[in-house]
Amino acid sequence: MSTPAIAPSNGAAAPADAPAPPADGPAEGLKCANGCGKKASTLACPKCKELGVPGQFFCSQLCFAKNYVLHNKKKHAPKPQPAYNFPPGTSDPFKSIKSHKYTGPLRAVYPDERVPMRKVPEHIPRPDYATDSELLSTTQQRWSGVWGGRAFAKAEEVARTIAYGLRDAANGSEKQGRVLDAEQIEGMRKVCRYAREVLDIAAAAIRPGVTTLEIDEIVHAECLKRDSYPSPLGYHLFPRSVCTSVNEVICHGIPDARPLEDGDILNLDVTLYHGGFHGDINGTYPVGSSVSQVNLDVIACARECLDESIRMCKPGTRYQDIGAKVEEIAKAHGFQSNKTYCGHGINQLFHCMPNIPHYAGNRATGTMKPGQTFTIEPMICVGQQKEVHWPDNWTAATIDGKASAQFEETLLITETGVEVLTAAPGWTLPGKKAEPVAAKGQDGAAKPAGDGAEKKKKNKKKKKAGAAAGAVTAVAEPAADADSAPAATE
């Protein structure tokens, strides 16, 4: 389960299948996008830039402002989505929220009869946030004595609370990640092995017609069989035992009553708490036999991003260098890496330092040290990497409604390299892939990798990823007012 990155996003590029607006201004002879007949200047609509709408240049600020209402309706309005046929006894919980707009075909499908929060037997130890003293309602009071402390209510801002960390604030030595001793590492190995087992069992249940609530029930039951607490349950009021992110949902989807459809893709994000430690893992899976080639490609790309990141891990590697590798691979395939959510430290705490963003130019601090445990979990998007949140304050969906895929492993830095604590039995790191000769567009077809100017710009931003990685060991044990015009930008 990811945390939002502290470092701000640098903005989104155009979709892979759309021609990007010229970096320095309009093409020669281009007319004003409002149709006034005048020559376009370098003034561009900032909303069009964000959405990747090409060629939206205007002759002047006045012309842009006068025609903004019509321009906004034509260029920024979301495309109408086909109506969803809700199964009997279900409905959309957000239908009365006028400000909420779905970005893609997916809908929240909740049972009309509320499903209560699942119970955990009293004999199973709980993480501190699952007890009354850790409920979100008490956070403000607990933060009052911390310098610079502030309680954040929205789910997308939870990591800021975590990143300051009540424990980390009291223990400055852990600002770049906790180092575990031999006994604690064995505790992490055990819970991570359990997490892998539960993920594999849940993934085996994926098929058309199954609901994510049914998968949540499987995950919950399998956690209890292992005397483990499902870490997401009650975490900052998250209501279920697993995150289930379908199609355009980037992360933190809440299980509901929507039957999975042939052609969907589904991410399962499983975390267990056992013996005082958390183990975190996720994977993305095709549903049925009709998944589009581009969605299969983005699944493969997300896994490649994770594998190549793991290859870099060893003592001395900078955490910020992981993001450069992820973005390099994603862009080579014509995709984008989400910049809001990041990997994180994990041990006795569900989320803690270090933060590990998945994009180049991030400002993550610290280097890897033996005994540190953390996750890497790149979220790769077919189109725009930016997200919008559903009114449940958890579900993060792509801004353009196109698919996203993710993989995650919990890692341990050893004296010589890295151990993948959540690896499947017998797993080994795949051989390094050759550099792609061409990027793939959103339709799955090959497309040019870009002109010389793009490459030059990319090379200026790219940072060196460091020396070759050390040994890898696997555990083999079983929104703004639409009518108000912003200023056009150059």
N, C-alpha and C positions, 0 to 999 in steps of 0.2 A: 504494500500500500504506500503510495508515494506521498511526498509532502510538496507544497508549493515552494518554488525557489524564492530565495530572498532577493536575489539580483533581478532588476526589472528586465522585462523583455525588450529586445532591440527592434521589435516590429516584425511583420510578416512579409514575405516575398509573394510574388504573384503565383497563382496555381501553375503546376507543371505543364498543363496543356494550353495555357493562355500566353500570348506574347506579352512580355513585360513592357511597361511604359518606358520610353527612352530615359536613361539616367539623367541626362543633362537638359532635357526639354523635348518638345514635340518634333516629329519628323518634318523635314523640309516641305513647306507648302501646306501643312495641316491647318484646317480651318477651326475656328472656335467650336467646341463641342455643343454649344447651345444653338448652333445653326444660324447665328446672326450674319454670317458671311465674312466676318473679319478674320484676319490671320491670328492663329493661336499664339499666345505667349508661353512663357515657362510656368505659368500659374496652373497648378493641378488640384483637383478635388482630393482632399485628404482622406475622405471616406472611400473613394474609389481606389486610392493607393492601398488602403487597408484591406479592401475586399479583392484586390487584384484585377479590377476592371481596367482594361488598357485604353490608352489614348484619350483620356479625359482632361484636355487642356483648354484653357479659356483665354479670351482676349483681354479681360480685365476683371478686377475684383467686383466692380459694379455689375457687369454682365452676369457674373457668376451668382451674385447675391439675388439679383432680380428674378432669375430663372431657377433658383434652387429648389423650390417646392416641386416643380415638374421634373427637374433633374433627379431629385431624391426618389420620386415615385417610379421613374423609369429605370434607374440604374441601381438603386440600393434596396428596393423592395424584394423580400425573399420570394423565390419562385413558389407558386401554389403547390402543395403536396397532395397526393391522392388521399381521400378519406380512409381512415383505418376502421375496419369492421371489428368492433370490440366484442370479444366473446361474452356470452350471457353471464351476468353477475359481476361484470367488471366495468370500469369507467376511467376517464382521464381525471386525475385528482387536481389538475391545474387548469381545467377548462374555464373556470370562473376568473382566472387571473389574466386580465386584459393585456397586461404588459408582457406576458410570456409568449414568445414565438418559437416554435420548434424550427431548427435549422435544416432538418432532413426528414426522411419518412418515419423514423422511429417515434413512438409515442410511449408515454408512461401509462401502464395498464395495471391499475390497482383493483383488488377485489372489493366489491361493495361492502362485504362483511370483513371488517378489519382483522388482519392476522396479528395476534399479539406478539410481543417480543419473546423470543425463545428463551427457555429457562436453562440455567446451568446448575447442576447439583451443588449443594453447599460444600461437599468435601473437596471440590476442585478449586485450587487456589486461583484468585483473581488478580489481575493487574490493578494498581491503585486507582486508575481512572474509572474502574467499574464499581467502585464503592461510593457511598454517599459523599464522602469528603472530597471526591475528585469530580463530582458533577460540574458541568459547565456553569451552573447557577452560582457556584461558590468561587469561580475563577477570579472575578473582580476583587473580592475581598482578599484572596490569597496573593494577588499581585500588588496590593496597595503598599506593601513594604519593600518592593523591589525597585531600585533606581531605574527609571526609564520604563518601568513596567506598564503594560496596557493589555487589557483583555480584548480579543477580537472575536466577534460573534459569527461572522461568515466563514463557511467551510474553506473557501479559497484562501483565507488569511490565517488558518489554524497554525500553519508552520511558523509564522512570525512569533506566535506565542511559544511554540516548541523551541524555536531556534534560540530565543533568549534563554529559555529553560530555567525553571525554578532551581533545579539542582545545578545546572551549568552556571547559573548566576552565582551560586554559593561556592562553586568549585572551578576556579578559572583554569586549572590544569587540563580540563576536559573540553576546552573550546574547540579543539581540532580533532576530537574523537577520543573515546575511552579505550585504554589498552587493557585487555583481559588477561588474567593469569591462566595457568594450565587447567585448573578445576573449572573455571568459568567457560573456557573454550570447550570443554567436554559437554557442559550444559547446552551451549549453542549447537554443538554437533547433533545432540539428541533431538532438540526441538526442531531443528532444520530438517532432520531425517523424517520426522513426523509430518512436517509441512509438505514435503515432497509426496509422501504417501497419500495424504488427504487430497492434494491437487490432482494426482493421477486418478484416484477413485472418482472424484467429481467430474473430471474431464471425460471419463469413460461413459458417463451418463448423457453426454451432449448428443442430441439428435433432434430433428424437426418434431415439433409438438410438445416437447418438454418445456416447462416454464423455469425461469431462473429462481422462482420461489422454491420449486422442487429441488433444484440444485443446492440452494441455500440450506434446505432441510438435510440433504445428504452431508454437506460440509459440517453442519452443526453436530450431527450424530457421530460422524467420524472423529471429530475433535474430542467429544465426550468419551468415546471408546478408548482414547489415548490419555485419559485423565488430563485433558488440556482445555484451556479456555480459548474460544475463537476471538482473537484480538480485536477485530473490527467492532464487535458487539458492544454498543454503548460508548464507543470512542468518540468523544465530542458529539454525543447523541446519535451516532450512526446506528440505524435500527436493526441491521441484519448481521449475519455471521460471516459473510463473504461479499466482496465487491464483484458485480457482474456487469461488464461494459460491452454493449452490443453495438456493432456497426460504427456509427459516428460518435459514440461515446468514447472519449479519450481515457477516462479513468473514473473510479469512484461511483460507478453505476449501482443503484439500489435494486436488489432482486424484486421482481414483481410477477404479475400473473400473465404476462404476454407469452404465448407459446412461441418458441423459436421457430424460424422459418427456414426452409431450404434456401441456401444462398447467403444466410447471415454469417457474420464472424462474431466470436464471443471471447472476451478476455475474462478469465477467472483469477482473482487476486486473493490468495489464501494466506492467512497469518495465524499461527498458534502461539499460545503462551503456556509454557510448561517448565516446571522447575525453576521459575523465576526469570526465564528468558523468552524472548520472542523470536520466531523464525518466519521469514517473509518470502513468498515466491508467487510469481504469476506467469501465465502463458496465454496465448491467443490461438483459437482453434476455429477451423472452418465447420460450418453446420450443413450437413447434407452434401450433395454432389454438385450443386449449381453455383458455387462461389465464383465470382468473376475473376478473371486472370489478374486484374490490377489489385484486387483485395488479397489474392494469394501472394502476389509479389510484395505487398506491403507487410504481410506477415513474415515472409522470408527475410525482408530487409530489416525488420525490427530484431529478429533473432541474430542476424549478422552483426548488427550494431552492438548488441550485447556481447556476443562472442569476441569480437575484436576489442571491445573495451576490457573484457576479462584478460585477454592476451597482454594488455599493457600493465596489469596490476602486479606490483612488487614493491618492496620497501624503497622509498625515495621518489616514487611516481607522484606527481602533483595531481590533486583531485581535479583541478580545473582543466587538465589536459584531456580528461575523458570526454568532455563535451565537444572538443574539436574533432576527435575521431568519430563520434556519433554523427555530427553534422556533415562531416566529409562523406561518409558512407550514404547517408540519407539523400544528400544532394546528388550524389553520383547516380542514384537510382531514380531521380526526379521527384523525390518526396521531401517532406519537411519534418523537423524534430520539434516537438512542443517545448516551449521555453518557460512555462510557468511551473510545471511539476518536476521534481528532481528525486534522485536517489538519496539515501540518508543513512546515517549511523543507526545501528540496531543492536541491542543487547538486553540489559534489564529494562531498558526503555524501548517503547515501540518506535518512536522517532526521536533522533537526537543528532548532534553533530557527529561527523561532518555532513554538509550538504553537497550533493554531487549533481550539478546541472548537466543537461544533455545537449548543450549548444556551444559553439565556439565563442570566444571572447567573454566568457562568464568570469565572475570575480570570486569564485570559490577559493578558500584559503586552505593551507595545510598540505602535508605530504603523507603518503601511506607509511604506516609503521607496523612492525610485527605485533600481532595481538589485537589489531583493530578489526571489527566486523561491521560491515555496511552492505547496502544494496546498490546495484546499478539497475535501472529500469527504463530504458529509452522508450518514449511514446512517439511513434512515427505516423505522420498524417499524409494521406494521399494528396490532399489539397492544402488549404491554409492551416498553419499550426496553431493559430489562436483559438481560444475556447470561450464558450458562453456557459453559464451555469443555470440549470433548471431551478425552479423555485424550492426544491427540496434542499438547496444549499450544498449539495454534494455532487450531483451528476454534472460532469464537465463534458460538453459536446463540442465538436468542431464548429467553427463559426460558419462554414460553408456547407455543413451537412454531409461531408465526404468521410470515408472510413478512416479509422485509426487502429493501429495494432501496437502491442506492447509485450515485452518479456522481462522477467525479473529473476535474479538469483541473489541469495545472501552469500557474501564472500568473507573469507578470513585471510588476512595478510600473514604470511609465514616468514621465516627468516630468509627463504630462498625465492619466494614467489607468492602464489595465491592458492587457496583451497576453496573450491566451490561447495559450500556446506549443503546447499539444497539440490545438488546435482542428482540426476536419476542414477540408479545403480548401474555401474559399468560405463557411465558417460565419460567421454574424453573430449577435449577441445578440438573442433574440426580444424583441418589444415587451413592455412591462410589462403584466402581467395585472391585471384588476380584482379588487378584494377579494372573496373568496368570500362569498356571502350565507348559506350554510349549510354545516356540516361534513358529511362523509360517514362513516357507520359502517362497520364491517368487512364488512357485507353489500353495500356499495356504495350503499345508499339514503341519501337526505338525512336529516339529523336536526337538531334544534335546536342552535344554537350555544352554548347555556348560559344560565342565569338571570342576573339582575342582580348577585347576590353573586359569581358566578364571574368576571364581567367586571370587577367592581371589584377583586377580588383580583389578576386578571391585569394590570390597569392599574398596580397598585402595583409589581409586579415588573418590568414592561417598561421597558427602557432605550431612550433615543433612539438611533436608528441612525446619526445624523450627517447631513451635507448630501448633496445629490444626487451620485451617482457621476460620475466623469469619463469620458473617452472609452474605449471598449473596442475593442481591435484583435485580430483573429484572424490567425494565421499561415496564409496561403493556399498556401504551398509544399506540393508533394506530400510442600459442605453440612454443616449441624449435625445432631446425633442427633435423630431424629424423635420419640423417646419422651420427650425432656426438654422440658418446657413452658417457653417463655420467659415473661417477664412481659407481661401485657396492657398496652397503652399508652393514654393518654388523647389 
